[in-house]
C-alpha cells in the first residue's frame, strides 16, 4: 500500500482499480 507516493494521476486510480496497485508494485 503506497499512499504517499509521487504519483498524482495514479493515486486516485489506485483506490478505483486495485489492479494498478499490483502493476505499480504497491499492492496489498
C-alpha positions as a printed Julia matrix, in Angstrom:
28×3 Matrix{Float64}:
   0.0    0.0     0.0
   1.56   3.31   -1.05
  -0.49   6.45   -0.4
   2.42   8.86   -0.11
   3.95   8.14   -3.5
   4.97  10.78   -6.05
   2.22   9.6    -8.38
  -0.53  12.19   -8.7
  -2.6   10.77  -11.59
  -2.07   7.26  -10.27
  -3.02   7.91   -6.65
  -6.78   8.32   -7.3
  -6.81   5.38   -9.72
  -5.3    3.14   -7.04
  -8.5    3.37   -4.95
 -10.67   2.73   -8.0
  -8.65  -0.03   -9.64
  -6.8   -2.49   -7.38
  -5.1   -3.88  -10.48
  -2.95  -0.78  -10.92
  -1.56  -1.23   -7.42
  -0.13  -4.61   -8.35
   1.33  -3.26  -11.6
   3.0   -0.39   -9.75
   4.36  -2.77   -7.15
   2.31  -1.27   -4.34
  -0.29  -3.97   -3.91
  -1.89  -5.13   -0.66
